[in-house]
């Protein structure tokens, strides 16, 4: 994870054309939101849209924005594939393996039962 993105939560969007999407706070200054996709080149329609991964953002002490990165659940969307149990909507999402930010090495933990656990 190494991409900076404007803060989430109650902060007003900093970019009027592409405001941040809703993000669920999971503890320790970390939030997560689903990443959806469909493959029109393979005949998929909007009805086929599905969660293919998650965008995770975390607070940083040196920036006024959150650091953001993504993890993928399906091959073909990223170099590593995570496994998921539970769901974000159900509050019991667990992801494996752990998540580590490439920019902030100390940002490393698991998403377990809907919480950031380190």
Order of alpha helices (4+ residues) and beta strands (2+ residues): beta-beta-beta-beta-beta-beta-beta-beta-beta
